[in-house]
Amino acid sequence: MNKILKIKDINNKKYIVENVDEFIHHINECHSKGSSLHEENGCFFNIDEFFRELINQVEDNKK
């Protein structure tokens, strides 16, 4: 069963991540250090250590 991830962007806009594995992989590969801005389908996310920890918890819960 594929999981989806429901998150809110920096403008409090709800966004559903349908391909969670791909999203987490991209964040860990392209936004792995420091703080950066990620745009996806018109939604913007501040990627920092806190955000990475949250999405990696989702990954850990899938195992």
Beta strands, then each sheet from edge to edge (+ up, - down):
strand 1: 5-8
strand 2: 14-17
strand 3: 36-40
strand 4: 43-47
sheet 1: 1+ 2-
sheet 2: 3+ 4-
end
